Amino acid sequence: MKQFLITLFLFSCIIVYGQQLDFKHINFKKADSIASALENHSLNNLPLLAYKLTNNLNTQIEKFRAIHTWVCLNIESDHSFGEKTIRKRKKFKNDSIAFSNWNSQVQAKVFERLLKDRKTICSGYAYLLKELTTLIDIPCEIVDGYSRTVTSNVNKIDVPNHSWNAVKLNDKWYLVDATLASGYFYINLNKFIKNYNDGYFLAEPELFSKNHYPLDKKWLLLEKQPTIDQFVEAPLVYGETYKYEVIPVAPIKLITKVSVDEEVLFSFKISDKNKIDKTNIVFSSGLRSDKIEASSFDNKKGLLNYKYHFTKKGQYDVHLKIDEDIVVSYTIEVEKGKSMHNPLYVIAN
C-alpha cells in the first residue's frame, strides 16, 4: 500500500467544515480578500502586519481567519529542512542534553529562514500564527505532538514530529493546522505545491485526532480520548479526508484480519450528503481490483455504510474514494478458518 500511496504524500475549495459550523453565519469573503491584498507583506514588523490584517474586521473569528489565510497563502513548507530536523530528533532521542543544545540552534535557523525566505517547518507556521494572533489579544497556543502519515507513526510511535495550534474564540478552543492547510509536498517533483485546504481550519476534533496526537492530551479537545496505540493503529487519512470532512468509524484499525466469507462493515461519518453518490470503496489484491457501492446511509447519525464479504484469502488494499480522491485507506488480511480479527468497529454515538 505504501508504494501505491507514497506519490500522493499526504498533505493535501471553500465550503463549511467541522467546527466552522459554529460560525456559519459569518461570511469569510472580506477576511480572505484582505489577506489576499496583503500578499508578500514583510514579516519584519509583525504588529504592523497584524494590524493591517485585522483593523477593518469586527469579529474575533474574522480577524483570526484573515491571519490564518495570510499565513497559509504566503509561507511555504520547507520539506527538506523538516526531514533533516526529524532525523536529528531521532538521533538525539535518548540524549536530552544534546537534544536541548541542538534544538536551541535549530529554532534560530527556523526563524531566520522564515523571515528571509518565507519558508519554514511546522514549528515556524505555528509560531507565526501564534504571534500574529496574540498581537490582537486572541489566545492562541502552540501544540506539539505526533503527525501520522503513510511513512510515520504507523503501528508504532516514533519521535514527536509536528506542531499545530489551538485558538480560543468566543470562550471556546478550536484546532488549526496551518502547515497542512498551506499545501503539500510532491515527492516525485521534489516540490512544495501551494494548495490551500480549508478543511484544516477549525477542524472537527474527532477528525483531527486521526492524524494529530498532542503531547498534552488536553489538546485533543475530546471527552473520549483515543489512546496512543489507537492513534498509530487507526486507518490512514489524508488532506482529502479534511477536504470532504469524512471521519472513519469502522474498521477501527488500518490492518484488520478477517476470515474468508466474514462480513466486513466499512462505516464513515460524512457531512456533505451531496457527495454520497460520488463515493465508493475500491479494493485491490495483486492484479485483481473491484469496487462496491454503499449499502446504506443512516441519516440520523450521518453514517455511510458498506458491507462486503471477502471470498478469497489474501491481502487487500481498501480505499474510500470520493470522485477520484482517496479519502481513507485500510489493509484487510483475509485468511481461511475462524476469524482472527480485532474488533472491526465501535458503535458510533
Secondary structure as GFF3:
##gff-version 3
##sequence-region A 1 349
A	DSSP	alpha_helix	2	5	.	.	.	ID=ss1
A	DSSP	three_ten_helix	18	23	.	.	.	ID=ss2
A	DSSP	alpha_helix	29	37	.	.	.	ID=ss3
A	DSSP	alpha_helix	46	54	.	.	.	ID=ss4
A	DSSP	alpha_helix	60	74	.	.	.	ID=ss5
A	DSSP	beta_strand	76	77	.	.	.	ID=ss6
A	DSSP	alpha_helix	79	91	.	.	.	ID=ss7
A	DSSP	alpha_helix	96	117	.	.	.	ID=ss8
A	DSSP	beta_strand	119	120	.	.	.	ID=ss9
A	DSSP	alpha_helix	122	135	.	.	.	ID=ss10
A	DSSP	beta_strand	140	147	.	.	.	ID=ss11
A	DSSP	beta_strand	162	169	.	.	.	ID=ss12
A	DSSP	beta_strand	172	176	.	.	.	ID=ss13
A	DSSP	alpha_helix	178	182	.	.	.	ID=ss14
A	DSSP	beta_strand	183	186	.	.	.	ID=ss15
A	DSSP	three_ten_helix	187	189	.	.	.	ID=ss16
A	DSSP	beta_strand	191	194	.	.	.	ID=ss17
A	DSSP	three_ten_helix	198	200	.	.	.	ID=ss18
A	DSSP	beta_strand	201	203	.	.	.	ID=ss19
A	DSSP	alpha_helix	205	208	.	.	.	ID=ss20
A	DSSP	beta_strand	212	214	.	.	.	ID=ss21
A	DSSP	three_ten_helix	217	220	.	.	.	ID=ss22
A	DSSP	alpha_helix	228	233	.	.	.	ID=ss23
A	DSSP	beta_strand	236	237	.	.	.	ID=ss24
A	DSSP	alpha_helix	239	244	.	.	.	ID=ss25
A	DSSP	beta_strand	246	250	.	.	.	ID=ss26
A	DSSP	beta_strand	255	259	.	.	.	ID=ss27
A	DSSP	beta_strand	263	270	.	.	.	ID=ss28
A	DSSP	three_ten_helix	273	278	.	.	.	ID=ss29
A	DSSP	beta_strand	279	285	.	.	.	ID=ss30
A	DSSP	beta_strand	288	292	.	.	.	ID=ss31
A	DSSP	beta_strand	296	298	.	.	.	ID=ss32
A	DSSP	beta_strand	303	309	.	.	.	ID=ss33
A	DSSP	beta_strand	314	322	.	.	.	ID=ss34
A	DSSP	beta_strand	325	335	.	.	.	ID=ss35
###
